[in-house]
Amino acid sequence: MGFLDKVKETASKVSEKAKEGVETGKERIEEARLKRQIEGLEREIGALVVMQRRGSAPEDADAQIDAKIAEIADAERQIAEAAAQDEAGGSGDSQGGAPDAPEAPAD
């Protein structure tokens, strides 16, 4: 193998490692975003429960809580799927981003 062949091979390996690093960074950013989303939803649920206990909750509070719990479950599923892909050695985002949050049904 000639010198130029070795240089090309090394450059190719470096390029591949850089792509893997970028992908890992994107996955970590997405996971952090999903965790922040979950925390926000949990705070909203807590606020609704407090309002229920005080008698000042909207009439559809139970439906809003159920919708937020479903959103949390979806975000947790996305995190788990990404972790499973990492463990399997797969990379890439098959999610295409997080879906829009469903609106709570009106009573």
trRosetta pair geometry for C-beta under 8 A, 3 or more apart (Angstrom, degrees):
i j d omega theta_ij theta_ji phi_ij phi_ji
1 5 4.6 -121 -172 89 89 135
1 6 5.8 107 132 -56 115 87
1 9 7.9 -6 -178 -11 141 142
2 5 4.8 100 57 5 74 104
2 6 7.2 -137 101 -4 41 88
3 6 5.8 -58 -155 35 32 111
3 7 6.5 32 150 -20 66 106
4 7 5.4 -51 -147 35 36 114
4 8 6.3 37 154 -19 67 103
5 8 5.8 -53 -147 36 31 111
5 9 6.3 32 153 -19 64 107
6 9 5.7 -53 -145 37 31 112
6 10 6.2 30 156 -18 65 107
7 10 5.8 -56 -147 38 28 110
7 11 6.2 29 154 -19 64 108
8 11 5.7 -55 -145 38 29 111
8 12 6.3 32 154 -22 63 106
9 12 5.7 -55 -150 34 29 113
9 13 6.5 29 153 -18 64 105
10 13 5.7 -54 -149 36 33 110
10 14 6.3 32 153 -19 66 106
11 14 5.7 -53 -145 37 32 112
11 15 6.2 36 154 -22 64 107
12 15 5.7 -54 -148 35 30 114
12 16 6.5 30 154 -19 63 105
13 16 5.7 -55 -149 35 31 111
13 17 6.4 31 154 -18 65 106
14 17 5.8 -55 -148 37 31 111
14 18 6.4 34 152 -21 64 106
15 18 5.7 -54 -150 34 30 113
15 19 6.6 31 152 -19 63 104
16 19 5.7 -53 -151 34 33 112
16 20 6.5 34 151 -19 65 104
17 20 5.6 -52 -149 35 34 113
17 21 6.4 37 151 -21 65 104
18 21 5.6 -52 -150 34 32 114
18 22 6.5 33 153 -19 64 103
19 22 5.8 -53 -149 35 32 111
19 23 6.4 32 153 -18 65 106
20 23 5.7 -56 -148 37 31 112
20 24 6.3 34 153 -21 65 105
20 91 6.7 -122 -130 -80 75 169
21 24 5.7 -52 -147 35 31 112
21 25 6.5 34 153 -20 63 105
22 25 5.6 -55 -153 35 32 114
22 26 6.5 33 151 -20 65 104
23 26 5.7 -52 -150 34 33 112
23 27 6.4 34 152 -19 65 105
23 91 4.9 54 142 180 150 127
23 92 7.0 -40 -149 -68 132 41
24 27 5.7 -54 -150 35 32 112
24 28 6.5 32 153 -19 65 105
24 91 7.7 -61 -62 -127 67 122
25 28 5.8 -55 -148 35 31 110
25 29 6.4 32 154 -19 65 105
26 29 5.7 -54 -149 35 32 112
26 30 6.4 31 153 -18 65 106
26 93 7.1 -90 126 -41 124 129
27 30 5.7 -55 -148 37 31 111
27 31 6.3 32 153 -19 65 106
27 82 5.9 161 -159 -172 106 124
27 86 7.2 135 160 -73 158 115
27 91 7.7 -103 -46 -145 137 82
27 93 7.3 -171 -89 -76 80 98
28 31 5.7 -52 -146 36 32 111
28 32 6.3 33 155 -19 65 106
29 32 5.8 -55 -149 37 30 111
29 33 6.4 33 151 -22 64 106
30 33 5.6 -53 -148 34 32 114
30 34 6.4 31 153 -18 65 104
30 82 7.1 180 96 -100 121 159
30 93 7.1 140 -44 -113 168 132
30 95 7.8 142 -177 56 148 144
30 98 7.9 164 -160 -38 96 98
31 34 5.8 -54 -148 36 32 110
31 35 6.4 32 153 -19 65 106
31 79 5.8 91 -133 -124 87 92
31 82 6.3 -146 -77 91 102 153
32 35 5.7 -53 -147 36 32 111
32 36 6.5 33 153 -19 64 104
33 36 5.8 -54 -150 36 31 110
33 37 6.4 35 150 -22 64 105
33 98 7.5 -141 117 -17 119 136
34 37 5.4 -51 -149 33 34 116
34 38 6.5 38 151 -21 65 102
34 75 4.5 166 -167 -167 98 101
34 78 5.8 -150 -117 85 152 121
34 79 5.4 -170 105 -63 146 100
34 98 6.7 162 -92 -80 91 134
35 38 5.6 -48 -149 33 34 114
35 39 6.5 36 152 -19 64 104
35 75 7.9 165 -69 155 30 124
35 79 7.3 80 -62 -91 81 141
36 39 5.6 -53 -149 36 34 113
36 40 6.4 35 153 -19 65 105
37 40 5.8 -56 -151 36 30 112
37 41 6.4 29 153 -18 64 107
37 71 7.6 -112 152 152 110 110
37 75 5.5 -164 90 -111 121 152
37 98 7.4 167 -40 -161 171 172
38 41 5.7 -57 -149 37 31 110
38 42 6.3 33 153 -21 65 106
38 72 5.3 88 -132 -132 86 85
38 75 5.2 -158 -65 97 96 145
38 76 6.9 83 -99 -58 137 83
39 42 5.6 -53 -148 34 31 113
39 43 6.6 33 153 -20 63 102
40 43 5.7 -52 -152 33 33 111
40 44 6.5 32 151 -18 65 105
41 44 5.6 -53 -149 36 35 113
41 45 6.4 38 152 -20 66 102
41 68 4.7 168 -168 -170 101 100
41 71 5.6 -161 -114 90 152 119
41 72 5.2 -162 100 -67 145 95
41 75 7.8 171 9 10 146 145
42 45 5.7 -50 -147 34 33 112
42 46 6.4 36 152 -20 63 105
42 72 7.1 83 -60 -98 80 136
43 46 5.6 -54 -151 36 32 114
43 47 6.4 33 152 -21 65 104
44 47 5.7 -52 -149 34 33 112
44 48 6.5 33 152 -18 64 104
44 64 8.0 -107 147 153 111 111
44 68 5.8 -154 90 -121 117 153
45 48 5.7 -56 -152 36 32 111
45 49 6.4 32 152 -19 66 105
45 65 5.4 89 -134 -133 89 84
45 68 5.2 -166 -67 101 98 144
45 69 7.1 82 -99 -60 141 79
46 49 5.7 -54 -148 35 32 111
46 50 6.4 33 154 -19 66 104
47 50 5.7 -51 -149 35 33 112
47 51 6.4 32 152 -17 64 105
48 51 5.6 -54 -148 38 33 111
48 52 6.4 38 151 -24 65 102
48 57 6.0 73 -166 -132 69 118
48 61 4.9 161 -173 -158 108 100
48 64 5.9 -165 -113 93 154 121
48 65 5.5 -159 99 -70 147 96
48 68 8.0 168 8 12 145 149
49 52 5.5 -49 -149 32 34 115
49 53 6.5 32 153 -18 65 104
49 65 7.3 83 -60 -102 82 135
50 53 5.8 -56 -150 37 32 110
50 54 6.3 19 154 -9 66 111
51 54 5.8 -64 -144 46 31 105
51 56 4.9 -93 -160 81 84 80
51 57 3.8 121 117 -79 102 75
51 58 7.7 23 127 -2 144 61
51 61 6.7 -156 88 -113 113 142
52 55 7.6 38 180 -70 29 26
52 57 4.2 3 -75 -23 60 148
52 61 5.5 174 -74 126 105 158
54 57 7.7 125 58 -32 79 79
57 61 3.9 1 162 -61 126 152
58 61 5.3 144 63 -56 70 80
58 64 7.1 68 66 -13 120 141
59 107 5.5 -124 124 66 104 131
60 63 4.5 -45 -176 43 89 118
60 64 5.8 97 122 -28 87 94
60 104 6.2 135 143 132 123 124
60 105 7.4 -150 -157 93 128 57
60 106 5.9 -77 -83 -139 157 45
60 107 4.4 -177 -89 1 91 104
61 64 5.5 -55 -147 36 33 112
61 65 6.3 34 155 -21 67 104
62 65 5.7 -52 -148 35 32 111
62 66 6.4 33 153 -19 64 105
63 66 5.6 -52 -147 37 32 113
63 67 6.4 34 153 -20 64 105
63 104 4.9 119 127 178 92 106
63 105 5.1 -103 -170 62 135 80
63 106 7.5 169 98 -96 159 13
63 107 6.1 -178 -11 -47 142 98
64 67 5.8 -54 -149 36 31 111
64 68 6.4 28 154 -17 65 107
64 104 4.3 -25 -98 -105 58 168
65 68 5.8 -58 -148 38 31 109
65 69 6.3 32 153 -20 65 106
66 69 5.7 -54 -148 35 31 112
66 70 6.5 33 152 -20 63 104
66 104 7.5 116 63 -133 81 98
67 70 5.6 -53 -152 34 33 113
67 71 6.6 35 148 -20 64 103
67 101 8.0 88 157 168 104 96
67 102 6.1 -128 -155 91 106 95
67 103 7.1 -26 -160 148 156 23
67 104 3.9 -133 2 -94 153 79
67 105 7.3 169 -64 2 122 68
68 71 5.5 -49 -150 33 37 114
68 72 6.5 41 150 -21 65 101
68 104 7.7 -17 -31 -74 76 114
69 72 5.5 -49 -150 33 35 114
69 73 6.5 38 151 -20 65 103
70 73 5.6 -51 -149 35 33 113
70 74 6.5 35 152 -20 64 104
70 102 7.0 -27 98 46 131 123
71 74 5.7 -53 -150 35 32 112
71 75 6.4 30 153 -17 66 105
71 101 5.2 12 -114 -136 133 101
71 102 7.2 -155 -72 34 95 80
72 75 5.8 -56 -149 38 31 109
72 76 6.2 30 154 -18 66 108
73 76 5.7 -55 -146 39 30 111
73 77 6.3 36 152 -24 63 105
74 77 5.6 -51 -150 32 31 114
74 78 6.6 32 152 -20 63 102
74 99 7.2 -71 166 44 145 111
75 78 5.7 -51 -151 33 34 112
75 79 6.6 35 150 -18 65 103
75 98 7.1 10 -103 -131 82 129
76 79 5.6 -51 -149 35 35 112
76 80 6.3 34 152 -18 66 106
77 80 5.7 -56 -147 38 31 111
77 81 6.2 32 154 -21 66 106
78 81 5.8 -52 -145 35 30 111
78 82 6.4 30 155 -18 63 105
78 95 5.9 57 -141 -111 109 145
78 98 6.6 -37 -79 -104 174 87
79 82 5.9 -57 -151 36 30 110
79 83 6.4 29 152 -18 65 107
80 83 5.6 -55 -147 37 32 112
80 84 6.3 34 153 -21 66 105
81 84 5.6 -52 -147 35 32 112
81 85 6.5 35 152 -20 64 103
81 94 7.9 -98 149 60 128 109
81 95 7.4 130 91 -67 136 108
82 85 5.7 -52 -151 34 33 113
82 86 6.5 36 150 -21 64 103
82 93 8.0 -6 -108 -116 103 76
82 95 7.7 -34 -67 -26 99 131
83 86 5.5 -51 -151 33 34 114
83 87 6.4 33 152 -18 66 105
84 87 5.7 -53 -147 37 33 111
84 88 6.2 26 155 -14 66 110
85 88 5.7 -61 -145 43 30 107
85 90 4.2 -81 -166 75 84 109
85 91 7.1 129 149 -88 112 25
85 92 7.7 -117 179 57 142 67
85 94 7.8 176 -88 9 148 110
86 89 7.8 43 177 -70 29 19
86 90 7.5 -83 -63 59 22 67
86 91 7.9 56 -100 -89 59 67
93 96 6.8 155 128 -52 100 31
93 97 7.8 61 149 -44 135 47
95 98 7.0 0 156 -73 129 44
